[in-house]
Amino acid sequence: MKDFSSLKQALKLASIELETSPLAPNSKIPLLKGGNGYLDATSDKAILNKMFSNCPQANLCLRLDTSHLIMVDVDLHTDQANGFKTLTELNKKGMKLPDDTYIESTPHDGLHYYFKAEVPIHDISKAFSENSGVEIHTRFSSVYPSEIDGKQYEPLDGRTLADIKLAPQWLVNYIVNHDDNTKKPFITARYRNKMYTGKFLDELVNGASTGNRNAFIARIAGKMFAVGAEADTVYNMLLVINTNFLTPPLRKREINAIFESILRRDSQPQFSF
């Protein structure tokens, strides 16, 4: 049995601005039917209470991207895919995973290392080699007190998620420079008069990087309001844009502040003289 409920842990993590959501008991599957998976994670305590109210034995999902967290998953799947052997080989090359950060043991005898860093949001399912037994996650992960087959994820050395350390630079460089060898389809230019919507979509997908993200989100929100989009539509689109087209994404509270500012401005009565 769990030492305490996932809801209690979720509320504790909300106090340090970490976003969580419920998973179905004994699984990594999102609990909320018709929801948006890990994108439903929140640090709003009232919403968390409601999410967990009908399932006290739910597992717990931690959203990583909005908090600029990385989780390195070290598994022992087979003798050929042995994550611990991979760590040993990395150590020999001076690429050591620090052990003074927050680490959890997993129900299947693996380890989850957690670090802080601003990196592109993409998971690497076969990090370092085809059968390395190591994965890198930047979107979400299952965390304590979740359990699978009666075994919990367990924090090591009495640490908490408040003890997460900065990622080593070699790991940041690896994630930033990782090429998953997937190729975009061949795209031919279509030369025609580009309408407003086409220009807007191009601007949206081009996104923005550090230093320009707040202004970009404000500009996009203003344009959506200007063409008559409903407030809910604008807000949900901003969350999608933030996750997919900003590097790295803004924190959700920053998105909320920008949205509320543009909404107030858009709601002001317009006078003509």
Order of alpha helices (4+ residues) and beta strands (2+ residues): alpha-beta-alpha-beta-beta-alpha-beta-beta-beta-beta-beta-beta-beta-beta-alpha-alpha-beta-alpha-alpha-beta-alpha
